[in-house]
Amino acid sequence: MPKVTLNDIATSIRDLEVVWYSLWVRAWVGEDPLFVPLNNSANKQETWFSESLGEEFRRQFKANGFLVREDYRQGLDDIAHYYTTATFREDSLLPNSPSSFIPLTPSPSSPTILYPMTPNTTSPRSPLNSPTKPDRRRGDYLLRLGRHSSLALTDTHVARHDCAGGVLVSGQAEIGKTIFLAFLLLMRLRAHLPTIWIDNPDYLIYFNHNGVHEIQLSRLDPAAKWRIFPLPNTWVLCDSNYGLAKPPSKMLALDLFTVIAGSSHLDWSRNLAASSGIVSKWFMQPWETSELMAAQPSWRTLITAEDIQKFCAIFGTAPGMVRRNAEIQQSYENLMQDLTAPMTSEALETIVEDVVGSNVQSAIASGVFKIVPCRDRTKCRVDLVSKDILKHIYHRCLIKQPNKVLAIFRSLSFAYDRFAPCLSGFLLEKIYHNVFLRGVQTAIYPLGTVRNPDGSACNRWRPQPYDTESDRTKCYLTVSAGTRLSRFITAPVSSPRVWSIHKRPNHKTISPVQSVPFYMADLVTLHHPLHRSGYFLPDGTMRASADSFVLNLKDMEAVVFQVAMDDVHRVEALGFVMLRNLGVLKIVYVAVVPKGRHVEFVVDERVDKEELVDEQYMVELDAQQLTSVFP
């Protein structure tokens, strides 16, 4: 195995910046690889990150970056607080102001303290090795960690005095636990601090001042750990995943400070604190819209096909990965060329021949809410925009004002771009629900509505997908009225009861609402209008259907879509007010109505009075087109 020094690793991490208040971390592929190969063989290319971490980076890199939440910064400070003093936090690798950009690469204008990873370092500027640092095994220091942690939600206690302590990071699948752990690893490598990475049941990867070492767990003797890992400030970062169901016992026996990332429903997480000295349990929450918007100034231009091929050539475990990504990129480029090509007179004549009677009306006011009847709860759906209907409207509808309509779809070109800073989401009555990043597929089933102690509403949902083989235990989450998806709790699916997050598990509440599917996908799905969007509330009244929007984070422009199937369509202003409050600069409204049906729009006077909508359009589709577009 060729020797790889920490300097090689440090120089290979390019253009890595941290933005506080959203802590936006961007990893950009440059001339040097982000991952340094350990060895090369004809059959398989191994990296100093195992395959699972490489796959996570590949997934996150599709969006040209990954987000580290504001509370992650507090979490990193909490971890650093265990070993460090306030002096180190002042010189920390983390910025201390909401608007600061601090490059992690040292420079004369913005120096970053890099502590040598040598056993003999006792510099006063290096509190990690300071002889005056409190004993890392003291229980009172562990208590201080839990007391000052904003993420220590439950079960903070004094750990055993004979263990080094640690932190457990849990959360739903695909929320970013591995990315957070990788970010912590990068921070430690930048600071030249000895670190152990493990996400495989057979071996661990050890970073120290001599380079990168792969150590087989079967040959690891915990009794000789100080000979193998002589530095007391060595950390263990354990990523529990499908390959590594739980932390290996030999790793726990090392008695080193440990940060473990794993799903909250795993059985081993319940007893981990007693066995390994976990003093703080964190629960990761989904990213909020405000955080994503705060990070939008850091977006870059789109990555190219060459970048993707270079990235996959470095991280891919099979040549097919490179070809597959290259084909995806080529298909995307071809689609973009078709969508952005100027419409010629011949193309317009073809559209006129195919579709007669469609029109665009810019005089109508617009809104995002409606209430429609629904008799069959099992067929209740939420109307959400899809790329299929966008493409269908663009290519097939008669356009009387082509310049204005083309402007809509040119502004929507980001929706076809797999790598653009794009969000899709939906608005529902008076509650603004979280939006989802592209590529995150989640189906959510509403289970009921409860009241918080302060009187505010709180909706309980059940996330999907799940299969029938794992129906034993499911996770439930709470959507607070306003913005936040809160922490998960578990309960048996077979039981008609669900646990209230505001009560202990033995206090149960019954949810009278049947499951109604909400499916969020790449650009989400526009369901068939005959299913009659909406669903019943516990009191028997109807809930408003949700109308989707697509948000361009770069230009802060939102396009709101709505399918009007009734003769009278009410237009409310609240949804637009919400988007404006979130920082959206321009709102374009597109109404899709059945061809030949006269729809009366009842408009809230605030829509015009407050100029909430910048542009309004209506597009007619006949029944045959609706059938071909809707799934």
CORFENBEL-V977872 format. One record per pair of residues at least 24 apart in sequence whose C-alpha atoms are under 8 Angstrom apart, sorted by the first residue. I is the first residue (numbers start at 1). J is the second residue. Records with the same first field share a line. If there is no record, write none. Layout:
I->J ; J
This chain:
1->38 ; 39
2->38 ; 39
3->211 ; 212
4->36 ; 38 ; 211 ; 212
5->209 ; 210 ; 211 ; 212
6->189 ; 192 ; 207 ; 208 ; 209 ; 210 ; 211 ; 212
9->34 ; 35 ; 36 ; 189
10->189 ; 190
12->36
15->103 ; 105
16->103 ; 104 ; 105
17->101 ; 102 ; 103 ; 104
18->94 ; 95 ; 101 ; 102 ; 103 ; 104
19->95 ; 98 ; 99 ; 100 ; 101 ; 102 ; 295
20->70 ; 73 ; 94 ; 95 ; 96 ; 97 ; 98 ; 99 ; 100 ; 101
21->69 ; 70 ; 98 ; 99 ; 291 ; 294
22->67 ; 68 ; 69 ; 70 ; 291 ; 292 ; 294 ; 295
23->67 ; 68 ; 69 ; 70 ; 73 ; 295
24->65 ; 66 ; 67 ; 68 ; 69 ; 295 ; 298
25->65 ; 66 ; 67 ; 68
26->64 ; 65 ; 66
27->61 ; 64 ; 65
28->64 ; 65
29->307 ; 310 ; 311
33->311 ; 314
35->314 ; 315
44->317 ; 318
45->316 ; 317
46->317
47->315
48->205 ; 212
50->199 ; 200
51->317
52->199
53->178 ; 182
54->315 ; 316
55->315
56->178 ; 179
57->179
58->312 ; 315
62->418 ; 419
63->418 ; 419 ; 420 ; 421
64->300 ; 302 ; 303 ; 419
66->179
67->287 ; 292
68->180
69->287 ; 291
71->150 ; 151
72->180
74->149 ; 150 ; 151
75->149 ; 150 ; 151
76->184
78->145 ; 148 ; 149
79->145 ; 167
81->145
82->136 ; 141 ; 142 ; 145
83->127 ; 128 ; 133 ; 136 ; 233
84->127 ; 128 ; 133
85->127 ; 133
87->127
88->125 ; 126 ; 127
93->187
104->190
113->191
114->190 ; 191 ; 192
115->191 ; 192 ; 193
116->191 ; 192 ; 193 ; 209
117->192 ; 193 ; 194 ; 208 ; 209
118->209 ; 231
119->230 ; 231
128->233
129->233
136->164
137->161 ; 162 ; 163 ; 164 ; 165
142->279
143->279
145->279 ; 280
146->279 ; 280
149->280
151->280 ; 281 ; 282 ; 283
152->280 ; 281 ; 282
153->280 ; 281 ; 282 ; 283
154->280 ; 281
155->279 ; 280 ; 281
156->279 ; 280 ; 281
157->279 ; 280
158->279
159->273 ; 274 ; 277 ; 278 ; 279
160->274 ; 277
163->255 ; 256 ; 276 ; 277
164->255 ; 256 ; 257 ; 258 ; 277
165->255 ; 256 ; 257 ; 258 ; 276 ; 277 ; 278 ; 279
166->257 ; 258 ; 259 ; 260 ; 276 ; 277 ; 278 ; 279 ; 280
167->258 ; 259 ; 260 ; 278 ; 279 ; 280 ; 281 ; 282
168->259 ; 260 ; 261 ; 262 ; 278 ; 280 ; 281 ; 282
169->259 ; 260 ; 261 ; 262 ; 281 ; 282 ; 283 ; 284
170->261 ; 262 ; 263 ; 264 ; 281 ; 282 ; 283 ; 284
171->262 ; 263 ; 264 ; 283 ; 284 ; 285 ; 487 ; 488
172->263 ; 264 ; 284 ; 488
173->263
174->440
175->284 ; 285 ; 286
177->239 ; 261 ; 262 ; 284
178->239 ; 261
181->237 ; 239 ; 259 ; 261
185->237
193->233 ; 234
194->231 ; 233 ; 234 ; 235
195->234 ; 235 ; 236 ; 237
196->234 ; 235 ; 236 ; 237
197->236 ; 237 ; 238
198->236 ; 237 ; 238 ; 239
199->238 ; 239 ; 240 ; 241 ; 243 ; 244
200->243 ; 244
201->243 ; 244 ; 248
217->250
220->250
221->250
222->250 ; 253 ; 254
225->254
232->256
233->257
235->259
252->276
265->475 ; 490
283->487
284->487
285->485 ; 486 ; 487
286->484 ; 485
288->434 ; 435 ; 483 ; 484
289->434 ; 435 ; 483 ; 582
290->582
293->553 ; 582 ; 583
296->421 ; 553 ; 554
297->554
299->421 ; 554
302->419 ; 420
303->419
305->329 ; 330
332->416 ; 417 ; 418
335->416
336->413 ; 416 ; 417
339->409 ; 410 ; 413
340->410 ; 413
348->398 ; 399
351->395 ; 396 ; 397 ; 398
352->397 ; 398
354->396
355->396 ; 397 ; 398
356->398
357->398 ; 595 ; 596 ; 620
358->397 ; 398 ; 399 ; 595 ; 619 ; 620 ; 621
359->398 ; 399 ; 400 ; 618 ; 619 ; 620
360->399 ; 400 ; 401 ; 617 ; 618 ; 619
361->616 ; 617 ; 618 ; 619
362->615 ; 616 ; 617 ; 618
363->616 ; 617
364->601 ; 616 ; 617 ; 618
365->571 ; 601 ; 603 ; 607 ; 608 ; 613 ; 616
366->571 ; 572 ; 589 ; 591 ; 603 ; 607 ; 613 ; 616
367->570 ; 571 ; 572 ; 573 ; 575 ; 576 ; 589 ; 603 ; 607
368->427 ; 546 ; 547 ; 560 ; 561 ; 562 ; 571 ; 572 ; 573 ; 575 ; 576
369->427 ; 428 ; 429 ; 544 ; 545 ; 546 ; 547 ; 570 ; 571 ; 572 ; 575
370->544 ; 545 ; 546 ; 569 ; 570 ; 571
371->534 ; 542 ; 543 ; 544 ; 545 ; 570
372->532 ; 533 ; 534 ; 542 ; 544 ; 545 ; 566
373->532 ; 533 ; 534 ; 542
374->531 ; 532 ; 533 ; 534 ; 535
377->514 ; 516 ; 535 ; 536
378->515 ; 516
379->516 ; 531 ; 532
380->516 ; 517 ; 531 ; 532 ; 533 ; 534 ; 535
381->516 ; 517 ; 518 ; 527 ; 531 ; 532 ; 533 ; 534 ; 535 ; 545
382->517 ; 518 ; 526 ; 527 ; 533 ; 534 ; 545 ; 546 ; 547
383->525 ; 526 ; 527 ; 528 ; 529 ; 533 ; 545 ; 546 ; 547 ; 548 ; 562 ; 563
384->426 ; 524 ; 525 ; 526 ; 527 ; 546 ; 547 ; 548 ; 549 ; 561 ; 562
385->523 ; 524 ; 525 ; 526 ; 548 ; 549 ; 561
386->523 ; 524 ; 525 ; 526
387->415 ; 416 ; 523
388->629
389->526 ; 629 ; 630
392->629
393->619
397->619 ; 620 ; 621
405->617
408->588
412->559
414->552
415->523 ; 550
421->552 ; 553 ; 554
422->550 ; 551 ; 552 ; 553
423->550 ; 551 ; 552 ; 553
424->523 ; 524 ; 548 ; 549 ; 550 ; 551
425->520 ; 548 ; 549 ; 550
426->546 ; 547 ; 548 ; 549
427->546 ; 547 ; 548 ; 549 ; 575
428->544 ; 545 ; 546 ; 547
429->543 ; 544 ; 545 ; 546 ; 575
430->574 ; 575
431->481 ; 482 ; 483
432->481 ; 482 ; 483 ; 578
433->479 ; 481 ; 482 ; 483 ; 484
434->483 ; 484 ; 485
436->520
438->521 ; 522 ; 523
439->521 ; 522
440->520 ; 521 ; 522
441->519 ; 520 ; 521 ; 522
442->519 ; 520 ; 521
443->517 ; 518 ; 519 ; 520
444->517 ; 518 ; 519
445->515 ; 516 ; 517 ; 518
446->513 ; 514 ; 515 ; 516 ; 517
447->511 ; 512 ; 513 ; 514 ; 515
448->511 ; 512 ; 513 ; 537 ; 538
452->502
456->481
457->481
512->538
513->537 ; 538
526->630 ; 631
527->630 ; 631
528->626 ; 627 ; 630 ; 631
529->563 ; 565
555->585
556->583 ; 584 ; 585 ; 586
557->584 ; 585 ; 586 ; 587 ; 588
558->584 ; 586 ; 587 ; 588
559->587 ; 588 ; 589 ; 590
560->587 ; 588 ; 589 ; 590
561->589 ; 590 ; 591 ; 592
562->590 ; 591 ; 592
563->591 ; 592 ; 593
564->591 ; 592 ; 593 ; 594 ; 599
565->593 ; 594
566->599
567->597 ; 598 ; 599 ; 600
568->599 ; 600 ; 601 ; 602
569->599 ; 600 ; 601 ; 602
570->601 ; 602 ; 603 ; 604
571->601 ; 602 ; 603 ; 604
572->603 ; 604 ; 607
573->604 ; 606 ; 607 ; 612
576->612 ; 613
577->612
580->612
586->613 ; 614
587->612 ; 613 ; 614 ; 615
588->613 ; 614 ; 615 ; 616
589->613 ; 615 ; 616 ; 617
590->616 ; 617 ; 618 ; 619
591->617 ; 618 ; 619
592->618 ; 619 ; 620 ; 621
593->618 ; 619 ; 620 ; 621
594->620 ; 621 ; 622 ; 623 ; 626
595->620 ; 621 ; 622 ; 623
596->620 ; 622
